[in-house]
Amino acid sequence: MGTREEYIQKLQAKLDEWNAEIDRLVVQSALAEAELKTKYSEEIEMLRNKQIEARVKLEALQNASGNAWEDMRAGMDMAWGAISEAVESAVSRFKK
């Protein structure tokens, strides 16, 4: 991504994608058997927490002044990657 705005849009789109995925998991959880509901609820809570963490990081990036966002970008990429892996891992566990 070249510009700050493009980069932020990319991250926002990923957050929106995660939100839709979490919403699907909530529906799946509601249809699950009783013993799985607890497991699903714990996973969904973890996903929501990761989503909040990602949103906070995105807001910090949006509020960064001038060239400071470039300095934040490398750290953001690493953090975003870790959050992404956690979300994708949890989603894959639901599909088993």
C-alpha positions as CSV (number, residue, x, y, z in Angstrom):
1,M,0.0,0.0,0.0
2,G,1.3,3.4,-0.9
3,T,-0.5,6.0,1.0
4,R,-1.7,6.2,4.5
5,E,-5.3,6.3,3.5
6,E,-4.9,3.2,1.3
7,Y,-3.2,1.4,4.1
8,I,-5.9,2.3,6.6
9,Q,-8.6,1.3,4.2
10,K,-7.0,-2.1,3.7
11,L,-6.9,-2.6,7.5
12,Q,-10.5,-1.4,7.9
13,A,-11.6,-3.8,5.2
14,K,-9.9,-6.7,7.1
15,L,-11.6,-5.7,10.3
16,D,-15.0,-5.7,8.5
17,E,-14.2,-9.1,7.1
18,W,-13.4,-10.4,10.6
19,N,-16.6,-8.9,12.0
20,A,-18.7,-10.7,9.3
21,E,-16.8,-14.0,10.1
22,I,-17.4,-13.6,13.8
23,D,-21.1,-12.9,13.2
24,R,-21.3,-16.2,11.2
25,L,-19.6,-18.0,14.1
26,V,-22.2,-16.6,16.5
27,V,-25.0,-18.0,14.4
28,Q,-23.1,-21.4,14.2
29,S,-22.7,-21.3,17.9
30,A,-26.4,-20.8,18.5
31,L,-27.1,-23.9,16.4
32,A,-24.5,-26.0,18.1
33,E,-25.1,-28.7,20.7
34,A,-25.0,-27.6,24.4
35,E,-21.4,-28.8,25.1
36,L,-20.0,-27.0,22.1
37,K,-21.8,-23.8,22.9
38,T,-19.4,-23.1,25.8
39,K,-16.4,-23.8,23.6
40,Y,-17.8,-21.6,20.9
41,S,-18.6,-18.8,23.3
42,E,-15.0,-18.8,24.6
43,E,-13.6,-18.7,21.1
44,I,-16.0,-15.9,20.1
45,E,-15.0,-13.9,23.1
46,M,-11.3,-14.3,22.2
47,L,-12.1,-13.2,18.7
48,R,-14.0,-10.1,19.8
49,N,-11.0,-9.2,22.1
50,K,-8.6,-9.6,19.2
51,Q,-10.9,-7.5,17.1
52,I,-11.0,-4.7,19.7
53,E,-7.2,-4.9,19.9
54,A,-6.9,-4.5,16.1
55,R,-9.4,-1.6,16.2
56,V,-7.4,0.2,18.9
57,K,-4.2,-0.2,16.8
58,L,-5.9,1.0,13.7
59,E,-7.2,4.1,15.6
60,A,-3.7,4.8,16.9
61,L,-2.4,4.6,13.3
62,Q,-5.2,6.9,12.1
63,N,-4.4,9.5,14.8
64,A,-0.6,9.4,14.2
65,S,0.7,12.7,13.0
66,G,2.6,13.4,9.9
67,N,5.4,10.9,9.2
68,A,4.8,9.1,12.5
69,W,2.5,6.7,10.8
70,E,5.3,5.4,8.7
71,D,7.3,4.6,11.8
72,M,4.3,2.8,13.2
73,R,3.6,0.8,10.1
74,A,6.3,-1.9,10.6
75,G,5.1,-2.5,14.1
76,M,1.5,-2.4,13.0
77,D,2.2,-5.0,10.2
78,M,3.7,-7.4,12.8
79,A,0.9,-6.9,15.3
80,W,-1.8,-7.1,12.6
81,G,-0.2,-10.4,11.3
82,A,-0.3,-11.9,14.8
83,I,-4.0,-10.9,15.3
84,S,-4.8,-12.2,11.8
85,E,-3.3,-15.6,12.6
86,A,-5.2,-15.8,15.9
87,V,-8.5,-15.0,14.2
88,E,-7.9,-17.4,11.3
89,S,-6.8,-20.2,13.7
90,A,-10.0,-19.8,15.8
91,V,-12.2,-19.7,12.7
92,S,-10.6,-22.9,11.4
93,R,-11.3,-24.6,14.8
94,F,-15.0,-23.8,14.3
95,K,-15.0,-25.5,10.9
96,K,-13.7,-28.8,12.3
